[in-house]
Amino acid sequence: MSGTGDSEFENLDCSAVLADIYLLLDNECDSGARLRLEGHVNGCPSCLEHYGVQQQLKALISRKCGGEHAPDGLRERLRVEIRRSVVIEQTTYRIDGQ
């Protein structure tokens, strides 16, 4: 990499990059975060190795489990728990906000 952004990549903390590695692997980060993470990973052998291992693990899991779907009962229980968590968070926020 070259240009003015190189120092930005070097200043990222490896622990922060590794904590966000799944955001990068799952394409769940915005373009700015993607550039920062990729810049750091490409310039840091340790983080690049960790990224490669996680990428291979994700691909293996996808190959081995990709065709299977969660049973309907499990899916419904997860929906209920997610809704319950959201309601509790919203209720807690409203009480604390008063």
Secondary structure in CASP SS format (residue, H / E / C, confidence):
PFRMAT SS
TARGET T0000
AUTHOR 0000-0000-0000
METHOD secondary structure of the structure
MODEL  1
M C 1.00
S C 1.00
G C 1.00
T C 1.00
G C 1.00
D H 1.00
S H 1.00
E H 1.00
F H 1.00
E H 1.00
N C 1.00
L C 1.00
D C 1.00
C H 1.00
S H 1.00
A H 1.00
V H 1.00
L H 1.00
A H 1.00
D C 1.00
I H 1.00
Y H 1.00
L H 1.00
L H 1.00
L H 1.00
D C 1.00
N C 1.00
E C 1.00
C C 1.00
D C 1.00
S H 1.00
G H 1.00
A H 1.00
R H 1.00
L H 1.00
R H 1.00
L H 1.00
E H 1.00
G H 1.00
H H 1.00
V H 1.00
N H 1.00
G H 1.00
C C 1.00
P H 1.00
S H 1.00
C H 1.00
L H 1.00
E H 1.00
H H 1.00
Y H 1.00
G H 1.00
V H 1.00
Q H 1.00
Q H 1.00
Q H 1.00
L H 1.00
K H 1.00
A H 1.00
L H 1.00
I H 1.00
S H 1.00
R H 1.00
K H 1.00
C H 1.00
G C 1.00
G C 1.00
E C 1.00
H C 1.00
A C 1.00
P C 1.00
D H 1.00
G H 1.00
L H 1.00
R H 1.00
E H 1.00
R H 1.00
L H 1.00
R H 1.00
V H 1.00
E H 1.00
I H 1.00
R H 1.00
R H 1.00
S H 1.00
V H 1.00
V H 1.00
I H 1.00
E H 1.00
Q H 1.00
T H 1.00
T H 1.00
Y H 1.00
R H 1.00
I H 1.00
D H 1.00
G H 1.00
Q C 1.00
END
